[in-house]
């Protein structure tokens, strides 16, 4: 990766709220231990029941979270994620088993890393990254709690 490509990728990360606490040097480090992937419309990013430890942050585009019914006859869209939102935290932190599928709703770019790559980063970058993951998990939990209460 040449200097101009690193700069372009760093700017792409900086455009998303998740990466705001990181310095330019820390973003360069993240790019050493993660990648930016492009997905076309209707392409699966992750498939339900697969073993995969990756964690994604949507940089551009949208993705649908899809869950199969218990009898495996229907696929239900349960959420739409947009730029700045993340997924895969349970698989990264727990057992790697995917509880739902994620499909690009349009052309979609994600930053992807995993727990092993995270462990290779400097402690400062690890701490900031884990704080951001925890922050987004708390936001998701709060939204789900509110939706559950409103459903009753």
N, C-alpha and C positions, 0 to 999 in steps of 0.2 A: 504494500500500500504506500503510494507516494505522498508527499506532504500536502498536495492539493486535495487528494482524496480524503486524507485524515481530517483536514479542515472542513470539507463538505460534510463528512459524517459527524464531526463534532458539532457543527451548526445544526444538523438535523436533531441530534440529541438535545441540544440547548433549547430547541423549539417546543419541548415537552416539559410540562410542570414537574414530572417525576425527577428530572435531572437538574433542576434549578439549584439545589444545594451543592452541586459538584463544581470544583474548579476545572479550568481547561486541562490541567495536568491529570486530574482524576478522571475526566472524560476520556482522555487519551488512554489511560490505563484500562478503563472499562472496555474500550474498543480492542485492546489487546486480548482480553479474556472473554469477549462476547462478539457476536456478529450482528449485522443488519441483514435481515432476510426479506425478500419480496415474495408476495403471494398474489396470484391472480384471482379474479372474481370466481367464487364458488370452489376455490381450492381449499382442501383441508389443511389447517395448520397443525392440528392435533386430532386424533381419533379417540373416541371413548373406548375405554378398557385397555388402551395401549400402555405399555411401560415406557415412560419418557420423563426425564427429570428436568426438562427445560422450562425456563421462566421467560415470559414474553412481555414486552411493553410496546403497545401500539404507538408508532411514531406518526404514521399517516394512514388514513383510511378507516374502515369499520370492519368488525368481525361479529359473527353470530355465534352465540353459545347454544349448542344443540344437544338435547338429551333424548335418548331412546326411551320409549315406553317400556314398562316391565315385560310385556310380551314381545318386545322387539319389532312390533308391527308398525309403529309410528315414530317419527322424529319430531320433537317439539322444540321450537325456538324459544328459549327461556330468557334470553337477554341479548342486547346489542351493545358491544363495546366500541368506544371511539378513541381517537388519538389521545394519548395520555393515560389511558386505562391499561391495566395489566391483568395477566392470567397465568396460571401455572404455579402459583405459590404453594398450594397444597402438595403437588407432586414434587416440587423442588425440596420442600422441607420435610415431607413425610416419606411415602413409599414409592413414588413415581407412577402409581396407578392413576390413569386419567379417568375422572368421574364424569366427563362430558366431552363432546367434540367441539372444536372451534373451527369455523369456516369463514374465509374472507368474504365479506358482503360486497366488497368492491376491491380494486387493487389496494393492497395493504402492505405496509412496511413495518416490521417489528424489530426491536432490539432483543436478542436472545442470549441468555447465559444459563448457567446451572450451578448447583451447589459446589461441585468440584472446582469449577473455574473461579467462583467467588472466594474459595479458600486460598487461592493463589494470589489474590490481590493484597495490597498493603492493608494494614489494620484500619487505618483511617477511612479508606475507600470502602472496605467491608462494612464498617460501622454505619457510614452514611447510607449505603445500599440497603442494609438490613432495616435501618430506621424508615427508609422510604417504603419498603415492602410492608412493614408493620403499619405504617400510616395508611397505606392503601387498603390493607386488610381491615383496619378499623373503620374506614369509610364504607367499605362494602358491607360490613357487619351492621353498621348503623342504618344504612339504606334498607337492608333486608329486615331488620328489626322493625323499622317504621312501616314497611310494606306489610309485614305480618300483622302488626297491631291494627293497621287500617283495614285489613281483610276481615277482621272480626268486628 
